[in-house]
Amino acid sequence: MSLVLERSEKQVWLVELDQSATFSLPFPAEPYVCMVWANRSGVALEERESLADALIATGCRYIVCGGADCEKWHDSADDAYLARDPECKNDNTFVMTTWHENESQEDVVFFFLTCTGVENATLNRYLIVQVGRDERHASLLSSLVS
């Protein structure tokens, strides 16, 4: 877990998860944006559901999914949100989700940092969750943010 960038009130964090890791938020719970970048395909549904539920439970308001099986990650995020608010009636906790199949890390990071505003929240925390440890990808993600 590392702080990649801090400018004014905004922070971008990077968390790397492998199969044995449990997600924990690197900053106090408040509304935030998350990018899930999967370095490996075939992640079990239970693992995707667990991470998606943890993100939403800790205040995530926008989840951007990229990398391997990104549509499955997106669907798990939607399902986790709908389990909490089946009618999508609470504007203060509504979670927007997108997936970016066959898009470069550069394009997904750009979208994550510039196109993820939501109503009813000030978003100053940005979290990248890299699923599947990969130093090369972690380094690239960090440099793209900077």
N, C-alpha and C positions, 0 to 999 in steps of 0.2 A: 504494500500500500504506500503510495507516494503522492505528494503534492507536486504536480507537473508545472502548474502555472498559477500565479496570483497577480491580479491587476485590479487595483482599487478594491472594490468589495467582492469581485468575482474570483472564484477558485476552480481549477480543474484538477481532479484527482484520478489516479490510475490504480485499479485493484486487479491483481491477477489471481484467477481461481483455477485450481485443478480439481479432479474428481473428489479428493478427500477434504477439500477446503469448505468451510462454512462462511457464508457471506456476513460481513459486518460493515456498517457504514463508517467511513473514516472521518466524518464530521457530525456535529449535532443534528438530530432529525429536524428537517425543515423542507419545504418544497424544493425539489431539484430535478435536473434533467440527467438521464442516464443513456449511455451508448453501450449496448452489449455487442462485443465483437467476438465471434466464435472462431477459434483457430482450428477446430476439429468438428467433423460431422459425426452423426450418430450418438449425440448426447441423449441420455435416457430422458423420457418424458418427465419422470419424477424429479430429475435434477433441474430441468427447465422450469417446471412448475414451482419448485422450491425457491429458486432464485427470483422468479417473477413475483411470487407472493411476498418475498422479503423486500424487494424494491418498492412495491406498492405500500406495504405496511410501514415503511420508513419515510414515506412522503414523496416518492417519485411521482412527477406529474407528466413526464414525457419520456417514452422509451424508444430509442432509435436502435434498430437491430441490423447488423451487418455481418459479413463473413459467411461461414458454412451454415447451412440450414437456417438462414435468417428468417425465412417465413415461419418456420416452426417456432422460433423464439418469439416472434411477433404474436403468433396465435396463443402461445402460453401466457404472454403478458395480457392479451385481451381477456383470456379466460380467467386469469387471476383477478383482474379488475371487475369483471362481471360477477364473480362470486361474491364480491363485497357490495356492489351496487348494481343489481340486475336490471334496474330500470334506467340507469345512467341519470339519476335525478339530482345528484349532489355536485353542483358546479365547482365547489371548493376542493373536491378530491378527484374530479374527472381526470383520467389518464389518457393522453394521446399516444398512439403507437404508430410506427412506420417500419417498413423493412426495405432493405436496399440490396436486392439480389444482383449479383454480377457488377457491383459498383466498387470502385477502388477505395482503399482506406482514405485517400486524400479527399474524395468526394463525400464520403460518409462523415468524416470529421468536420468538413466545411458545413455540411447540413446541420450536424449536431450542435456546432457552436454558433450558427447564425440564423437558423430557421426554426427554433424550438420554443418560441414564446408561448405562453398560455394565459388565458384570462384568469383574473382573481388571484394572481400570485406573482411575487417578485422572485425571479430565479437567479441566484448568485452562485449556486453550487452546481458543478457539472462533474459527473462521475463516469469514467470509462471502466467497464468491467470486461476484462479480457478473459474469456473462457478457454482454458487450455494454455498452460504456460509456454511462451515462445519469446525468448529474449529479443530476437530480431524484430518481431511485430511490436513488442512493447516499446522498443527503442524508436521504431518508426512512428508509432502513435504519439509518443511523447514529443518527438521532433515536429510532427505535424501540428500539434497544439501550440507549440512555442512559435 
